[in-house]
Amino acid sequence: MFIKSLKNNKELPKLISVVLDQACMSITTLSTTVVLARTYSKENYADIVLLFTIALFILGLQSAVIVKPFAISRNDTKHDPNSVRKSFIFTLNIKFLFTFILLIVFPVLYTFSFENWDSTQFLLFLLYIFSHSSYFFIREIMLSQRKTVQNLKYGLLCATGIITFLAFIYFNQITNFTIFLSTASGIYLLLTVSYFIANYKGELITKKEYYQLWEGNWRIGKWLLGSNFLFHVSTNIYPWLLLYITSKNDIAILGVLMSIAGLVNPLLTALSSYLLPIFVDINKDYKKIKNAVAKWMLLFGSLAALLVIFGCFSGQFLIATLFGNKYENLGWLVVLPFVVQSINIFFQPFKIALNAIKRTDINFWVLIPRSVIAISLGYIMITKFGLYGVFYTMIVENLVYQLIHFGIYRNIIGKDHHLQHFKV
C-alpha cells in the first residue's frame, strides 16, 4: 500500500534519490568517525567531538531561522513565480547575514569551548564551521525545492572527496587533524561556491517586500529558533557535562557510541526535509494529514525497530571491529544509544505534521521541560553513573518530549479535519 501510493504519485524516484544521497552521507559520517577515532588519541578525538557538536548547533540555528521558514512558506507563494524567486533571493541574503554574525560570535564560542587559545586551531575551526554550515545550507535548500537529483550529485561529489582523503589519512597514519579539517573545508567550500555561482542572481527587492518577507520568516522562524536552541541544549549538553564531571576519555567514547547509533541521522533529516513540503501541500486538510502520518509511520516505525534489534545483536561487535581495542568491552552501554535513537525516529511524522500546519510554537514550549530534564537529571545521573548516566537521562527526556508532542498532535488534529485558521 505504501509503495503503491508512492508509485501512483510519482514520488518513488525522488524518494530513492533522497535515500541514496543519505546513504552516501551515512557512509561518509561513519568513515570519518572510524578513521579519526582510530588515528587520533582519545584526547584529540574528544576535541573533534566538541567541534562537531558546535558545528551541529550552528547548523541547527541556520536551518531554523533560514531554511525551514523558506520551506514552510513555499505553499503560500508557489503559484506566483515572481514571489517564489524573490523568496529564494531573500533566503540567500539572510544566509549571508547569518555568516557575518557567525564570524563575530565564533571567537566567543571558541574561548568558552576549548582550554587554550591557539590562533592556528581557531582559524582552522572557524573555516570548518563556516564551510560546513554553507554546504549544508545549499543541501537543505535543494531538498526544500525538491531538487533531489541535483542534491544527490552534490552529495556524491562531497562523499567521494572526503572519503578519499580519509583513506589517505588512515593509511599514512597522519595524527595531525589539520589535514582532515582543511581538506573537508575545501571540499565544502568548492561545492558551495559552485552552487552560488549557478543560482545566485541579483534581483531588486523593495524595502516593503523585504519587510514582508522578513515578517513572514520571523513569524515562523522565531519558534523554530527557540526550539532549536533548546533542542541542542537538551541533546548536545552531554559532552560538556562529561568534560566538567568526568574526562575527555568519556567524551571520546560518547562520540563513538553516538556516531554508530546516529548512522540513520542523515536519512532521518533528509526524510523530514523531503516530507515537509508534501505535508505543507495538504496542510489545510487535517484528514489528509492524518492519513499521511499513518502511512509514513509504517516506514519510521520499521526503522526504529530494526535499529534496536541491530544494536542488541551487532552493536558491540561493530564498535570493536571498527574502532579497535581502544573502544572494546563496553558491555550493554552500546545498546542504549540505539534505544535513544529509535524513540526519536518513531515519533518523527507527528512533529513534521505540526510544523506543516505552522504550529512551530509547540516544539518550543515542549522543549523547555526537556532541556530542564537534560541539564538537571543529566548532572545527577552522570555524577552517579558516569557515562551510563548520559543514556539514562537521554531515554527519560526523549520519552517525555515525544509523548507530550504526540498528545498535542492528537489534540489538534483530532478536533477538526479542516484547518480554518493558523495560530502561530
Secondary structure as GFF3:
##gff-version 3
##sequence-region A 1 424
A	DSSP	alpha_helix	2	8	.	.	.	ID=ss1
A	DSSP	alpha_helix	12	39	.	.	.	ID=ss2
A	DSSP	alpha_helix	42	62	.	.	.	ID=ss3
A	DSSP	pi_helix	63	67	.	.	.	ID=ss4
A	DSSP	alpha_helix	68	77	.	.	.	ID=ss5
A	DSSP	alpha_helix	81	113	.	.	.	ID=ss6
A	DSSP	alpha_helix	119	144	.	.	.	ID=ss7
A	DSSP	alpha_helix	148	172	.	.	.	ID=ss8
A	DSSP	alpha_helix	178	199	.	.	.	ID=ss9
A	DSSP	alpha_helix	207	236	.	.	.	ID=ss10
A	DSSP	alpha_helix	238	245	.	.	.	ID=ss11
A	DSSP	alpha_helix	248	261	.	.	.	ID=ss12
A	DSSP	three_ten_helix	262	264	.	.	.	ID=ss13
A	DSSP	alpha_helix	265	281	.	.	.	ID=ss14
A	DSSP	alpha_helix	286	323	.	.	.	ID=ss15
A	DSSP	three_ten_helix	324	327	.	.	.	ID=ss16
A	DSSP	three_ten_helix	331	334	.	.	.	ID=ss17
A	DSSP	alpha_helix	336	346	.	.	.	ID=ss18
A	DSSP	alpha_helix	348	356	.	.	.	ID=ss19
A	DSSP	alpha_helix	360	385	.	.	.	ID=ss20
A	DSSP	alpha_helix	387	413	.	.	.	ID=ss21
###
